[in-house]
Amino acid sequence: MNHHARALVLAIAISAVAVPAATGQGTPGTADSMHAVAANAIAWADLEAPGFDPGVKMAVIHGNPGEAGAYTLRLSFPAGYRFPAHWHPMPENVTVLSGEMRLGMGGQVDDTKLKSYRPGDYLYIPATMPHFGGVRGATVVQLHGTGPFTINLVTTVAR
């Protein structure tokens, strides 16, 4: 953890978001079964995270991000959305599916650090690495990793 920052830890209330029905054999969402989700069957819900403005939608695609184990989720951002500096205790894998994501590394928002990522671009963000950003146009990203998925807001401490 960065000793020059305080983190306000918050666990995302994932349990309120239903996992869509799967097709194939076995129990939906388990490691021993095939799991498929049709795009038109994705169940979106509001992402409610302190420090994040309303407007982001989240859909759990696989697993339960609120528990230990593999998960896949999608975030849908409205045009012009910006998110604060934050970090996650586990590595984060991000793929831009549509739109344009702008991401900067660091514990303080600094627009000069923003880089643009477009559909098909992939980002690996190591555990505890603070980042911030936003989107241009409506944007959808897919995240996958190992849960529990939590967001830790960064507040700077004077040096």
C-alpha atoms as one frame of an Amber mdcrd trajectory, in Angstrom:
protein
   0.000   0.000   0.000   1.290   3.473  -0.805   2.430   5.036   2.473   1.782
   8.548   1.090  -1.911   7.976   0.599  -4.871   6.999   2.716  -7.379   4.637
   1.198 -11.058   4.622   1.907 -11.879   0.981   1.332 -15.244   0.044   0.003
 -16.559  -3.298  -1.073 -18.776  -3.129  -4.118 -22.285  -4.367  -3.443 -22.088
  -7.044  -6.105 -24.686  -9.334  -4.615 -27.470  -7.026  -5.830 -26.469  -7.716
  -9.434 -27.825 -11.010 -10.714 -25.631 -13.353 -12.741 -27.366 -13.976 -16.085
 -28.515 -17.458 -16.965 -25.876 -19.613 -18.646 -26.184 -22.126 -21.398 -24.405
 -25.451 -21.490 -23.795 -28.248 -18.991 -23.270 -27.940 -15.240 -24.009 -25.175
 -12.804 -23.854 -21.638 -14.244 -20.689 -19.813 -13.314 -18.713 -22.759 -11.956
 -15.231 -23.638 -13.139 -16.340 -27.081 -14.351 -19.026 -25.896 -16.751 -19.275
 -24.002 -20.015 -20.805 -20.581 -19.454 -22.247 -18.415 -22.219 -24.112 -15.136
 -21.973 -25.918 -13.683 -24.972 -25.342  -9.945 -25.365 -29.082  -9.278 -25.240
 -29.370 -11.219 -21.944 -26.887  -9.123 -20.000 -28.487  -7.724 -16.853 -27.250
  -4.185 -16.131 -27.602  -2.468 -12.755 -26.467   0.880 -11.373 -22.962   0.878
  -9.917 -23.251   2.519  -6.522 -19.788   3.268  -5.193 -18.980   6.127  -2.810
 -16.787   8.683  -4.561 -18.067   7.700  -7.998 -20.725   9.855  -9.623 -23.944
   8.092 -10.630 -24.394   6.973 -14.211 -22.172   3.892 -14.475 -23.907   0.576
 -15.127 -22.408  -2.785 -14.159 -23.170  -6.309 -15.317 -21.747  -9.465 -13.806
 -20.921 -11.801 -16.664 -19.357 -14.683 -14.720 -18.635 -15.580 -11.109 -19.288
 -13.389  -8.116 -16.935 -10.397  -7.880 -17.902  -9.959  -4.232 -16.352 -13.297
  -3.259 -13.005 -15.050  -3.654 -12.581 -16.598  -7.094 -12.583 -15.701 -10.759
 -15.030 -13.089 -12.026 -15.833 -11.201 -15.216 -17.899  -8.033 -15.243 -18.655
  -5.153 -17.578 -18.918  -1.471 -16.856 -20.880   0.878 -19.088 -19.932   4.555
 -18.765 -22.025   7.440 -20.116 -20.299   9.940 -22.426 -17.958  12.273 -20.586
 -17.886  10.278 -17.351 -14.821  10.762 -15.113 -13.746   8.556 -12.214 -11.554
   9.435  -9.229  -8.135   8.079  -8.275  -8.561   4.623  -6.815  -6.877   1.224
  -6.599  -7.772  -2.433  -6.205  -6.103  -4.968  -3.892  -5.972  -7.565  -6.684
  -4.685  -7.151 -10.269  -7.232  -5.870 -12.774  -7.513  -6.953 -16.409  -9.395
  -4.455 -18.583 -10.475  -4.777 -22.221 -12.172  -1.862 -23.975 -15.205  -3.207
 -25.844 -16.593   0.053 -27.235 -15.968   3.772 -27.027 -12.786   5.344 -25.702
 -11.400   4.931 -22.216  -8.887   7.467 -20.898  -6.690   6.244 -18.081  -3.851
   7.738 -16.061  -1.663   6.163 -13.400  -1.123   7.824 -10.033  -2.892   8.821
  -6.860  -3.766  12.352  -7.990  -5.920  13.213 -10.982  -3.665  14.798 -13.598
  -5.154  15.139 -17.085  -1.667  15.335 -18.626  -1.172  11.665 -17.662  -4.300
  10.412 -19.440  -3.800   7.982 -22.329  -6.554   6.840 -24.679  -7.560   3.220
 -25.202  -9.999   2.067 -27.870 -11.978  -1.100 -28.688  -9.791  -4.170 -28.513
  -7.134  -2.529 -26.332  -6.172  -4.492 -23.207  -4.709  -3.168 -19.962  -3.197
  -5.046 -17.034  -3.216  -2.963 -13.865  -1.162  -4.476 -11.028  -2.606  -4.799
  -7.538  -2.558  -1.576  -5.493  -1.611   0.648  -8.480  -3.624   3.884  -8.206
  -5.350   5.034 -11.397  -7.971   7.549 -12.543  -9.637   8.593 -15.762 -12.800
   8.800 -17.730 -14.319   8.197 -21.133 -15.030   9.965 -24.389 -18.384   8.962
 -25.737 -20.398   6.102 -24.265 -17.892   3.377 -23.388 -18.071  -0.245 -22.276
 -15.141  -2.085 -20.702 -14.833  -5.656 -19.512 -12.941  -6.469 -16.321 -11.781
  -9.841 -15.153  -9.705 -10.965 -12.241  -9.823 -12.718  -8.909 -12.220 -11.499
  -6.285 -13.237 -10.103  -4.086 -13.342  -7.013  -6.304 -13.075  -3.868  -4.196
 -12.461  -0.204  -4.925 -10.184   1.808  -2.658 -10.478   5.572  -3.051  -7.215
   7.486  -2.773  -6.953  10.740  -0.864  -3.610  12.489  -0.905  -1.667  13.248
   2.219   0.537  16.353   2.361   4.227  15.490   2.276
